[in-house]
């Protein structure tokens, strides 16, 4: 007699191929639409499920975990970051948490590089002049719409993990000099291959860079890592790009500096209070804004789903999932 399939509840619409495979393998309850669940709906799902499959938009805090049913033993997050989940409380309640690391590295690094190119060269500003209704272009001019060359500039990467290293490889190909700050210095062979300069002092690095790329995870230790004080260390001709998490930057301080012309520009794919965007960014030509698209490729989303399936299947078979997240690693 075969064991009953675990009840898996999915909170958001996933790629069809992933949803179909989930239905084949488990007793799966799919989301009816693509709107985030309310806290009440999440609580109800957690009271019924053996496995919950949430996304970055689902805030699973201690209060919500207190509503979890006795059956819930796995939260298989559809995403690399787990800052949306109180992992410590979940583990204390005997609920394992997994994520989907490694599969979004190249996509996110591509988007980071796109912003590194777009902001100094004023790409979106130029595109809007042609197609955004301004219609002010009167032809080529030697002094109009001048941006900044990135070749030979210094790029300071905050967070030299998988994504940070992938960004460094791309940036080096464009002639940028690679610098980085990380919680731990990377292995000498990695540093040599990337020709990267390590800074143990984030403050010292910030003061010397032409472009800053934020590629570290959001944890309690990195909340407002780029505080108002640290942002003031940047030169007025410096640019900042963030494809990690909005909470890493003090967004109000950044908006004030951009508005005052104290920074050359910013490229932001993430925001502190998503989906809300600071209104001071919206009409500022110095800022390129994207709606959290860094990992938005068909291939990336399918790879994420396949990771979720492997974690659930491994757990259901009585083994340790490959992508378990422990509080000690955060």
N, C-alpha and C positions, 0 to 999 in steps of 0.2 A: 504494500500500500504506500503510495507516494505521499510525502509530506505536503501540507497545504502551502500554497504560494503566499509569500508575504504581501500584505496590502501596501502598495506604494502610491502615495498621493503627490502629484506634481502640481506646483503652484502657478506656473506660467506656461504658455504655449511654447513647445520645443519643436525642432525640425521634425517633419513627418516621419522620416526614416528612424529617428530615435524614439518617437512616441510608439511607432509600430513595434519596434523591437522590445520596448518596455512592456507592451501589452502581451507579446508572445511569451515573455519570460516570467512575468509577475502578475499578480492581481492588481492591475494599475488603474487608478482613477486620474484621468487627464483633466487639465484645466479647460473649461468651456470657452474661455476667451483669453485675450492677452493683457488684460488689466491686472495690476497687482491685487492680491487678496487683501482684504481689510484685516485688522488685528483680530477681530471676532472670527472671521473665516479661517485665519491661520490657527487660532486656538482650537476651533472645532476640528480642523484637519489633524492637528497634533494629538487630539484626544482619541482619534480613531486609527491612525496609521501605525504600521510597523516600521515603515521607512518614509521620511519626508524628503522631497526633492525641491528645495527652495532656490531662489536666485538672489542676486545682490540687492534687489528691491525689497526683500522680505526681512524685516528687522525682528530677529528672534532673540529677545532679551530674557533676563531672569524671570520677569513677571509672566511672560508667555510660556517659558519652559515649565513653570509651576502648573500649567494647565495640561501638560503632556500626559497622555494615557500611559498605563503600565506597559502596553505593547510597544511603544515607540522606543527603539533601540539604536536607530541610525538616522542621522541627518546627512544626506548625500548632496552637498551643495553643488549647484550648477554654476561654477565660477572658481577662479583661482583664489581671490581674496575671501577671507572669512570674517572680515570686520563687521559683517551684518549679523553675526552669530556670537552669543556669549558662550564661547567654547569651554571656559572654565566651569561655568554652572552646568552646562550640558554634561561634561565628564563627571562632575560630582553627582549627577542624577543617573549615571549609568548609561548615558546616551553618547554614542560615538559620533564624531563629526569627520567627514571626508570632504575633499575639494578636488579640483581638476587642474593640477599644476603642469607646467611645461608645454601645453598644447597651444598657448596663445603668444608665445614668445616672439615668433617672427612677425605675426600680424601687428602686435603692439609696437614692435620696433619699427616696422614700416611706417605706421602712423606717426610715431615720434619723429622719424626722419622727415616725413612730409611736413610736419609743423616747423621743424628746424629750418626747412627751406622756405616755407610759406610766409613766416612772420618777417624775417629781415628783408625778403624780396617783395613784400606787400602784395602777395598773389591774390588774396580774396578782395582786397581793396581795388586792385586793377580789374578783376573780373566783374565786380559790381558796376564799375564805370561803363563797361560794355553792355552788360545784360541786366543790371539791377535797377534800371529806371533813371539813372542820373544822366546818361547820354551826353556827357561833357567832353568826350574825347574829340579833339580836332586834329589828330595826327601826331606823328612822332615829334619829340622835342628833346634837345640835349640835356635839359635840366629838369624835366618833369617826371614825377613818380620815381624818384631815385630811392633805391633801397640800399642794403649793405651786402657786400661780398661775404660769404661764409668761409671760403678757402683761406687757410692760414689762421683762422680764429681759434680761440681756446674754448673747448666744450667741457663744462663741469658736470659730471653725471653723479647724481645722488642716488645711491643704491646700485651696486655692481653685481647684481644677481644675474639670472639668465637673460632677462630683458635688457638690463644695463649693458651687459657684454655684447648683446646683439646690436644695440644702438651704437656702441663704440665701434664695432666692425663696419657698420654702414657709414658712420661719420668719418672714420679714417679714410674711407674710399673717396670722400668729398674733400679731403685735404684738411680736415679739422684736427687740431692737437687735442689728445684725449687726457683729461684729468678726472679724478673720481674721489668721492668720499663714501665710505661704507662702514658698517658696524665692525666688520673685520676685514683686514687687508686680504686681497685675493692671493692665490698661489703665485709664486714668482714666475712660473712659466706662462700663466695667463696674462699677467702684467706685461711680460716681455713681448708676447705675441700681439697684444693690443697697443704696445708702446705707450702705456698709460702711466701717468704720474699720480701717486697716491697722496692724499692729504688726510692726516688724522684729525686736523682741525677744520671743521666745516666752515667756520667763520673766515679763516684765512683763504680757503678756496673761493668762497663766494666773492670776496673782494677783488679777485684777480681774473675772473672769467668773463668772456664775451657772451656766452650762452650757457644757461643752466637747464639741464633736463632732469625732471623728477621721475625716478623709476623705482622707488622703494615702496614696500607695502605700508598700508595704514594700520598702525598698532597704537596702543596707548603711548608708546615711546615716541612715535613720529607724528602725533597730533600737533598741528601748528609747528612742525619742525622748522618751517620757514616762517618765523614769527615776524611781527612788525620790525623788531630790532634787527633781525637777520636780513630781511629784505632791504633795509636801509644800507646794508654793507655793499649791495650791488652797485655797480657803476651806472650812471645815467644812460650810457649807450649800450647797456646789457639787455639781453632778451631772456625770458623764462618760458619753458615749455613743460606742461604737466599732462601726462597720460596715465598717471598712477591712481591717486584718489584725491578728491578736492580738499579733504580735511587736512592734508599735509601742509597746505598753505593757508596762512591767515588771509582769507579772501578779501575782507574789507580793507585791510592794510594794502594789499596788492592793488585793489581798485583805486584807492586814494592816490597811490604813487603813479599809476598809469594816467590818471586824470590830471595830475599835477605835472606830468612830463618828467617825472623822476626815474622812469624806466623807458627804454626804447620800444618795448612791446612784449606781448605774451601770446602764447598759443595754448589754449585750454580745451581739453577733451573731457574733463571731469570737473565737478563743482561741489562746493562744500555742502550745499543744501539741495541736491538733485531731487526732482527735476527743475527746481527753481534756479534761475541764473541771476546773479547780482545785476540789477538794472544799470549800474554804472559801467558795466562792460558792453552793454548792447549798442551804444552809439559811439563807441570809441574805435577809431580806425587803427589804433595801435594793437588791437586785440583780434585774434582769430579764434572763433568759438565753434566747437563741434559737439554734437549731442551724444557723447560717450560712445564713440564709434571705433575705438582702438582695436577691439577684438572682433569687430563685426564683419566676419567673412563666413561664407557658407562652410568652407572647410573647417574653420576654427570652431564654429558652433557644433558641427557634427563630431569633431574630435572631443569636445567637452562632453557631449552626450554619451559618447562611447566610454569615456572615463567614468561617468556616473554609473553606467550599466555594469562595468567591471567591478566597481566598488560595491554595488549592491549585491551582485551575484556572488562575489567572494565572501561577503559577510553572510549572506543567506546560506552558503555552503559550510559555514562554521569556521572560516579562516579569517585571518587579519587582512582587511582591505589594504591595497598598496598605497593609498593616498590618505591615510589617517592623519588628522591634525591634532597635535597635543598642545595643551596650554603652554608647556615649557618652551615650545618653539616659536611662540609669538612674541 
